[in-house]
């Protein structure tokens, strides 16, 4: 079987489906936890439950509903209750676990409500109890309880400024952890003295557990000093609420608790990540007739720069300089950033694709597709977009200016006008972004 250019739309659909299916959060939880009698196995760890031990489920993230449903089914009658904050209410909800729709990407009152309800429930916990914390991307906004000197509005303005600044998500979370009672191990501290098991689906490049959803079950190793450094690095001292800057400065000047020690009663398990999705897509590409390779699962950088670099790679001779014969499929996972300077409509994947369209101009039978695995790219209804060597010509024929659109961060408007956006709807999972480079021989 040989992949042909005429079938590219079928190939796009198949590659996306295989990547998303490989990181299904429901199946990932079922794969990593198992209850037999009084023995709860989580990954490689075995926990013995006493006759009176109860299990609670808490957490937050875009995959939270499916993860909670799987946990409920595994735990069964042992489940005493739970609260999970998600960005979209699911079609199928757990019976015993309360699902609350919080705010994303900006926390809202429900984000705080969910956190307070978790806090109230966990106060009743005992040392013999088990708390399963289901954590996935998006949890930073969905699980929020400001430190006592700040208000929700302070955190909303701070989050918005950070997300528009071009800061990497790890840097954004360094700041958010210092302003919240739930982040940087805060959720685990609420659950003491119970044993906490974090089931974590990674959307962060490098899979740092401390960075995923700002690490609600992971001790932080950064401080207010580090948070202030991020604020200053991106010139946000005069943009953030004064109370936030004053709080960070006050804490950094000697009152900070600093890095948190590890807790022997907290166990975190990584149950899925970007690499798993990339490998699954690569296997699918081979079945479709491509010579395929995963180049990386950890790209970062400004979206427009990454897009230009990937387009240059796609146009290079000799199987994209990696020894792959045509038809070839290169797969790159990671997450880019966008420094917002304009007022247009877009997201990092569409901005990457738009930039790639300029550099890809004239390339024959070559396609670049950039996808957000959660199905939501920026503030648009698209999950991403694809471009080819013909796209720039099509822009000109439609009197559309991609260079001007990039300057205005308006990638969605142009790509949607050509029908080259990808719309999956929310996928219920989240492991970052994937870029596919398809290079056909005909």
Buried (B, 14 or more C-beta within 10 A) or exposed (E): EEBBBEBBEEBBEBBBBBBBBBBBBBBBBBEBBEBEEEEBBBBEEEBEBEEEBBBBBBBBBBBBBBBBBBBBBBBEEBBBBBBBBBBBEBEEBBEBBBBBBBBBBBBBEBBBBBBBBBBEBBEEBEEBBBBBBBBBBBBBBBBBBBBEEBEBEBBBBBBBBBBBBBBBBBBBBBBBBBBBBBBBBBBBBBBBEBBBBBBBBBBBBEBBBBBBBBBBBBBBBBBBBBBBBBBEEBEBBEBBBEBBBEBBBEBBEEEBEEEBEEBEBBBBBBBBBBBBBBBBBBBBBBEBBBBBBBBBBBBBBBBBEBBBBBBEBBBEEEBBEEEBEBBBBBBBBBBBBBEBEEEBBBBBBBBBBBBBBBBBBEBEBBBBBBBBBBBBBBEBBBBBBBBBBBBBEBBEEEEBBBEEBBEBBBBBBBBBEBEBBBEBEBBBBBBBBBBBBBBBEE
